[in-house]
Amino acid sequence: MPVLRAISQPVADVRARAEKLAAALTGSGFEDVSSLPSEAFAGGGSLPQQHLKSYAVSIGVSPYTPDALAAALRKARPPVIGMIRNDRFLMDVRTLTDGEVTGVVEAFRGLRSR
């Protein structure tokens, strides 16, 4: 079950995935990329606002502002959803699977053709 996998995976696995995504983006020519500790939330239902230690990838893509980058990535196929924190686009990777990393990188590469 995807939700149970996401909330029960060790933070070390999440960190490794963030570092893998950051390295893949850097290897694709994006220079303003880093992985950093983050905090995810389990959401409502039986775990309202349950905080989870997590990791995110922070990326800046010129000439996009963080808001414009978030909007462009939401239009990608498949959509890439992130958040804006401290004037940076962040993508928490706790719910990303290892198999989805390539699709995220492709979405970022697609920005170059716009």
C-alpha positions, 0 to 999 in steps of 0.5 A: 500500500503506497501510503504505508510505504511512504510513512514507514520508510526509514529516513535514510532511504528518503535521504538516499532518494533525494541525493539520487534525484539531486545527482540526476538533475545535476547530471542533466545540466541543472546547476542550482540543485541540493538535497536537504532535510525536510518535514513531511506530513501524513495528513488527516484521517487517523494521523492528523498533521503527523510530522515525519522527518524527510528530505527534499530537493531544492532547485532553481531553474533560470529564468523561472521564478519559484512560483513560475517553476512550480506552475510549469512543473504542474503542467508537465506529464506526469505533473510534478508537485512541489512547494515554495519555501524561502523563495526556493522550489522544493520537492519532498521525495518521501512519496516519490518511488525510486522508479519515478526519479527518471520521470521527474528528471524528464519533466525538468528537462522538458522545461528547456523546450518551452 
